[in-house]
Amino acid sequence: MVLFSVFIFVLNFVLNLVQSLKGGSYEFVFDDPDIFRKCYNQPENVLSIEDMFDLTEISRVMEDDVVNMSGNFTVGYKWEIEPTDRIEIYISAYHWEVGDWQPTIFNIIYRDLCVAMNDPSNYWYLYVTQHIINKDVMKEKCILYPGTKYYFEPYDVRFNISSTGLAFNGRYKVEFKLQAYDQTNKLRPQSICFICTGECSKKFSYSRTGPLLTHL
């Protein structure tokens, strides 16, 4: 009887381990062709993405749950930062459960957004910078110089996630918070906050012994 109980315990452990090693590719479908919206119930010193950029010349069209992006955007003047500042960004994901947005373990901090946006191995580059025509200007000025204009090639915004053992199904809200620090590492009084919401669904599954998809 004791040996049988031990066998059941070991079998259950192995099955749970195998299940945790399974992963999959998920696609995030945005709710809105505008993609980003402002954060609500924020203090006056927290600005929105519309304060950060002039987006009036951006075209965003949704067809078959895919947003096609084209046009250009201009760095705005409302966020009072300096070209020598460092921009730090916090990204937090929330899952819709029991009638409210619940925090998840999916949180990322980029200590220097400009470094990330010019790193070809980084998701910021893969989803944004690689589709900017004047990449040389992004490398030189990033988003630190008001009035700088960037031009997008037309492209489909497809956000794909790979996971090993953690499911991404359901509705999610992703919150982006940007803070600027001066050369003495002092926090600037103004910050930026914006969100996107959408539905995550699995495209296919794989095991950890197979190839892992990092991006499409």
C-alpha atoms as one frame of an Amber mdcrd trajectory, in Angstrom:
protein
   0.000   0.000   0.000   2.851   2.363   0.862   4.646   1.527  -2.382   1.447
   2.130  -4.337   0.983   5.553  -2.702   4.580   6.448  -3.506   4.050   5.328
  -7.108   0.915   7.514  -7.437   2.760  10.478  -5.939   5.695  10.083  -8.363
   3.372   9.566 -11.336   1.394  12.679 -10.449   4.621  14.679 -10.074   5.895
  13.537 -13.482   2.588  14.312 -15.194   2.514  17.799 -13.699   6.127  18.367
 -14.735   5.426  17.288 -18.318   2.374  19.531 -18.423   4.444  22.492 -17.187
   7.008  21.894 -19.938   4.401  22.276 -22.640   4.188  25.684 -24.237   2.595
  27.458 -27.106   2.435  30.462 -29.356  -0.225  33.052 -28.596  -1.471  36.009
 -30.592  -2.699  39.215 -28.974  -5.622  40.786 -30.867  -6.113  44.460 -30.043
  -9.564  45.758 -29.113  -9.081  49.041 -30.909  -7.280  50.013 -34.153  -5.832
  52.996 -32.262  -4.038  50.346 -30.129  -3.139  52.637 -27.220  -5.375  54.654
 -24.878  -4.696  56.911 -21.932  -4.598  55.664 -18.353  -7.570  56.848 -16.322
  -7.698  58.298 -12.806  -4.144  59.628 -12.949  -2.726  62.754 -11.231  -2.159
  65.903 -13.301   1.556  65.256 -13.755   0.872  61.946 -15.557   0.503  62.588
 -19.286  -0.931  60.383 -22.041   0.514  59.017 -25.260  -1.180  61.905 -27.111
   0.930  64.287 -25.013   4.053  62.293 -25.788   3.510  62.181 -29.578   1.503
  63.953 -32.244  -0.329  61.004 -33.817  -2.651  62.944 -36.132  -0.784  61.761
 -39.252  -0.781  58.086 -38.291  -3.135  55.754 -40.167  -4.409  52.687 -38.291
  -6.900  50.388 -39.987  -8.147  47.086 -38.554  -9.011  44.267 -40.951  -9.624
  40.665 -39.855  -8.415  41.519 -36.311  -5.076  42.841 -37.614  -4.105  46.526
 -37.383  -2.317  47.986 -40.411  -0.082  50.936 -39.499   1.330  53.640 -41.771
   2.036  57.369 -41.816   4.210  59.363 -39.444   4.353  60.605 -35.856   6.113
  63.532 -34.219   7.695  63.764 -30.778   5.548  66.159 -28.730   6.392  69.185
 -26.621   4.250  68.607 -23.512   6.549  66.126 -21.791   9.238  68.324 -20.293
  12.417  66.283 -20.623  15.948  66.926 -21.872  17.996  65.202 -24.630  20.428
  63.910 -21.988  17.682  62.209 -19.945  17.281  58.469 -19.540  13.786  57.081
 -20.094  12.756  54.114 -17.989   9.642  52.128 -18.874   7.578  49.761 -16.737
   5.269  47.296 -18.497   2.626  45.431 -16.473   0.054  42.912 -17.710  -3.376
  42.449 -16.100  -5.793  39.566 -16.713  -9.565  40.010 -16.669 -10.951  37.818
 -13.886 -14.009  37.987 -11.620 -15.186  41.228 -13.211 -11.945  43.197 -12.769
  -8.342  43.528 -13.987  -6.117  41.350 -11.822  -2.304  41.739 -11.627  -0.193
  38.974 -13.175   3.442  37.913 -12.891   4.158  39.398 -16.319   6.068  42.598
 -15.577   9.066  44.061 -17.414  11.334  47.029 -16.731  13.567  48.596 -19.361
  16.086  50.884 -17.685  16.836  52.716 -20.927  14.104  52.745 -23.563  16.330
  54.377 -26.189  18.851  51.544 -25.909  16.048  48.982 -26.298  14.546  50.731
 -29.329  17.890  50.610 -31.148  18.763  47.010 -30.265  17.787  44.671 -33.164
  17.363  41.765 -30.716  14.852  43.669 -28.565  11.081  43.501 -28.973  10.846
  47.309 -29.077  13.007  47.239 -32.199  11.183  44.260 -33.728   7.703  45.745
 -33.305   8.456  49.464 -33.755  11.897  50.621 -34.889  12.431  48.135 -37.700
   9.329  49.581 -39.406  10.568  53.177 -39.127  12.055  54.412 -42.400  14.429
  56.990 -40.879  16.078  54.633 -38.362  19.238  56.730 -38.377  17.306  59.590
 -36.779  15.907  57.237 -34.114  19.436  56.119 -33.294  20.628  59.717 -32.955
  17.652  61.402 -31.278  15.352  58.644 -30.013  12.224  60.318 -28.539  14.164
  62.965 -26.617  13.942  65.827 -29.129  10.525  67.515 -29.511   9.516  68.083
 -33.120  11.400  65.042 -34.443   9.283  63.249 -37.047   9.392  59.523 -37.775
   7.967  57.796 -40.842   6.460  54.301 -40.785   6.490  51.918 -43.687   3.038
  50.283 -43.990   3.001  47.145 -41.865   0.674  44.830 -39.958   0.941  45.084
 -36.184   0.959  41.475 -35.002   1.941  40.819 -31.393   2.938  37.198 -30.811
   3.929  35.664 -27.480   5.791  32.429 -26.811   5.380  30.655 -23.487   6.627
  27.456 -21.873   4.166  26.321 -19.240   2.214  29.569 -18.733  -1.100  30.084
 -20.509  -2.016  33.458 -21.992  -5.643  32.791 -22.931  -8.278  35.407 -22.199
  -8.517  39.176 -21.967  -5.501  41.262 -21.022  -4.678  44.871 -20.310  -1.076
  45.979 -20.751  -0.037  49.161 -18.956   2.991  51.224 -20.003   4.526  53.755
 -17.592   7.434  55.935 -18.684   9.604  58.005 -16.366  12.531  60.284 -17.215
  15.691  60.755 -15.149  18.166  63.596 -15.562  21.963  63.255 -15.662  22.124
  63.114 -11.859  19.531  60.297 -11.903  16.880  62.607 -10.463  13.315  61.727
 -11.440  11.517  64.288 -13.620   8.159  65.459 -12.215   6.128  64.440 -15.292
   5.575  60.876 -16.480   3.647  59.082 -19.229   1.014  56.358 -18.895  -0.974
  54.519 -21.563  -2.628  51.129 -21.988  -3.753  48.641 -24.600  -6.375  45.931
 -24.208  -7.197  42.839 -26.200  -7.743  39.119 -26.399  -5.028  36.458 -26.256
  -5.568  33.110 -27.943  -3.307  30.123 -28.606  -2.134  29.574 -32.184  -0.389
  26.212 -31.651   1.381  24.148 -28.998   4.865  22.737 -28.689   6.980  20.952
 -26.098  10.204  22.248 -24.615  12.041  19.523 -26.529  10.905  21.151 -29.766
  11.837  24.518 -31.296  10.874  27.604 -29.311   9.309  30.565 -31.061  10.639
  33.881 -29.788   8.941  36.164 -32.279   7.329  36.173 -35.705
